[in-house]
Amino acid sequence: MPIVELHVIEGYNAKEKQRLGVALTNAVRFVVPAAPELVTVVIHDISDQNYYRGGKSRQPARAKEDPEHIVRAFLSEMSDRAFESARKRLSSDFVMQFPGTAPMRDLEDLRSWAANRYRRIAKTYEGFDAMQSDGDAATVYCRGTLSGEWTDGSAFEGIRFIDRFEIQNDLITRQDVWNDIAETRAQA
């Protein structure tokens, strides 16, 4: 039964501590074959008056926004055609890569490119996986199926997709997309 103890400076709220508890439980389970209910996480709050580094009292860093939440909100805004809201979730150096095309840096580029491929498209999500990379970016994968309408008005559905996002400083820096839309369209 693994036990993890974490000491943090006071200032993180209950929701942020819950995220820490889940993340630490999952980190332990990545290595130790233990069911979630067998992993114990204890978080100790330390008053900033009792914490010093470099001889100076410190304040806690602001918690990062949940990267999965950022991606879900972006995808929802894209689905709702709320492009201005979606654009606010992108970093200034954002890049997206779709199958069969050059990298794009703006949502308008995506809209123009997609206009020749389909009239409308929707995603049905089967799952999301979020993790911290070895670098500064958090990585979020989402997977599921696409449905919609081709440019000739005929319907399609059940097309597999995987999207991979990188998030830094609570903004999306990269989106990579893999799907079977070209193969499905060729068979239609």
matplotlib code that plots the C-alpha trace (Angstrom):
import matplotlib.pyplot as plt

x = [0.0, 2.0, 1.8, 2.7, 3.2, 3.4, 4.2, 2.9, 2.7, -0.9, -2.9, -4.1, -7.9, -9.7, -10.2, -6.5, -5.5, -8.0, -6.2, -2.9, -4.2, -5.5, -2.2, -0.1, -2.2, -1.9, 1.9, 2.3, 0.0, 2.1, 5.0, 3.5, 0.7, -1.8, -5.5, -6.4, -8.0, -4.7, -2.7, -2.8, -1.9, -1.4, -1.1, 0.4, -0.2, 2.7, 2.2, 4.2, 5.5, 7.1, 8.6, 11.8, 14.0, 17.2, 16.5, 13.2, 9.6, 7.8, 4.3, 2.8, 2.8, -0.7, -2.0, -2.1, -5.5, -6.4, -5.1, -7.9, -10.4, -8.6, -8.8, -12.4, -13.4, -11.5, -13.2, -16.6, -16.0, -14.9, -18.0, -20.2, -18.3, -17.3, -14.0, -13.1, -13.4, -11.5, -8.7, -8.2, -7.1, -4.2, -0.7, 0.8, 3.0, 0.2, 0.5, -1.9, -1.2, -3.9, -3.5, -2.4, -1.8, 0.9, 1.0, -1.6, -1.3, -4.7, -8.3, -9.2, -6.7, -8.4, -11.9, -10.8, -9.0, -12.0, -14.5, -13.4, -13.6, -17.0, -20.0, -20.1, -18.3, -18.9, -16.9, -18.1, -15.5, -14.6, -11.9, -9.3, -5.8, -3.7, -0.1, 2.8, 5.7, 9.3, 9.4, 7.2, 4.2, 1.3, -0.1, -3.7, -5.0, -8.6, -10.1, -13.4, -15.3, -16.3, -19.7, -21.0, -21.9, -19.7, -19.7, -22.2, -24.7, -24.2, -23.7, -20.7, -20.2, -18.0, -14.6, -11.9, -9.8, -7.1, -6.2, -3.0, -2.6, 0.3, -0.5, 2.0, 1.1, -2.6, -2.6, -2.6, 0.6, 0.1, -2.6, -1.9, -4.8, -4.9, -8.1, -9.4, -11.4, -9.5, -9.8, -13.5, -14.1, -12.2, -14.6, -17.7]
y = [0.0, 3.1, 6.3, 9.6, 12.7, 16.1, 19.4, 22.6, 26.3, 27.2, 28.7, 25.9, 25.4, 22.1, 21.5, 22.1, 19.7, 17.1, 17.4, 16.9, 13.8, 12.3, 13.1, 11.6, 8.5, 8.0, 8.6, 5.9, 3.5, 4.1, 2.2, 0.3, -2.3, -0.9, -0.2, 3.5, 2.8, 1.3, 4.5, 7.0, 10.6, 13.0, 16.8, 18.9, 22.7, 24.8, 28.4, 30.8, 32.1, 28.7, 28.3, 29.9, 29.4, 31.4, 33.1, 34.6, 33.8, 32.5, 32.5, 29.5, 29.6, 29.9, 26.5, 25.7, 25.4, 21.7, 21.1, 18.7, 21.5, 23.9, 21.4, 20.5, 24.2, 24.9, 22.0, 23.0, 26.6, 25.3, 23.1, 26.0, 28.2, 30.6, 31.2, 34.4, 32.6, 29.6, 31.9, 33.3, 29.8, 29.7, 30.9, 33.5, 30.7, 28.2, 25.6, 22.9, 20.0, 18.1, 15.1, 16.0, 19.7, 22.1, 23.4, 26.1, 28.9, 30.5, 29.2, 31.0, 28.8, 25.8, 27.0, 27.7, 24.3, 22.4, 24.2, 22.1, 18.8, 18.9, 21.1, 20.3, 18.0, 16.9, 14.9, 12.2, 11.7, 8.3, 9.6, 12.1, 11.5, 14.2, 14.1, 16.3, 16.0, 16.0, 19.6, 22.5, 21.4, 19.4, 17.0, 16.1, 13.4, 13.1, 10.3, 9.3, 9.4, 12.1, 12.5, 15.1, 16.0, 15.9, 18.9, 17.0, 16.8, 13.1, 12.1, 10.3, 8.9, 6.6, 8.0, 7.5, 10.4, 11.3, 14.9, 15.7, 19.1, 20.7, 23.3, 25.8, 28.7, 27.7, 28.2, 25.7, 25.8, 22.9, 20.6, 17.5, 15.6, 12.1, 10.6, 8.3, 11.0, 10.8, 7.0, 7.1, 9.9, 7.9, 4.9, 7.1]
z = [0.0, -1.2, 0.8, -0.7, 1.5, -0.1, 1.6, 0.0, 1.0, 2.0, -0.7, -2.9, -2.8, -2.3, -6.1, -6.8, -4.0, -5.4, -8.8, -7.0, -5.2, -8.5, -10.3, -7.5, -7.3, -11.1, -11.0, -8.4, -10.3, -13.4, -11.7, -8.7, -9.5, -7.0, -7.3, -6.7, -3.4, -2.1, -2.8, 0.0, -0.6, 2.3, 1.6, 4.4, 4.2, 5.5, 6.5, 4.3, 7.7, 8.2, 4.7, 3.6, 0.5, 0.0, 3.3, 2.1, 2.9, -0.2, -1.6, -3.5, -7.3, -8.9, -9.8, -13.5, -15.1, -15.8, -19.4, -20.2, -19.3, -21.6, -24.5, -23.8, -23.7, -27.0, -28.7, -27.5, -28.7, -32.1, -32.3, -31.4, -34.0, -31.2, -33.0, -31.1, -27.8, -29.1, -30.5, -27.0, -25.8, -28.4, -27.9, -30.3, -31.8, -32.1, -34.9, -36.0, -38.3, -40.1, -42.4, -46.0, -45.5, -44.4, -40.9, -40.1, -37.6, -37.7, -37.3, -40.5, -42.4, -40.9, -41.9, -45.5, -45.8, -44.4, -46.6, -49.6, -47.6, -45.8, -45.0, -41.4, -38.9, -35.3, -32.9, -30.5, -27.8, -26.4, -24.0, -23.0, -21.6, -20.1, -18.9, -18.2, -20.7, -19.7, -20.8, -20.0, -22.0, -20.8, -23.4, -23.9, -26.3, -27.2, -29.3, -30.8, -34.1, -36.6, -38.2, -40.6, -44.2, -47.2, -49.6, -51.9, -48.9, -48.2, -44.6, -43.0, -39.5, -37.5, -38.8, -36.2, -35.0, -32.5, -31.6, -29.6, -27.9, -26.2, -23.5, -22.0, -19.6, -19.9, -23.7, -26.5, -28.4, -30.8, -32.2, -34.2, -35.8, -37.2, -38.7, -41.4, -43.2, -46.5, -46.7, -45.9, -48.4, -51.1, -50.5, -50.6]

ax = plt.figure().add_subplot(projection="3d")
ax.plot(x, y, z, "-o")
ax.set_aspect("equal")
plt.show()
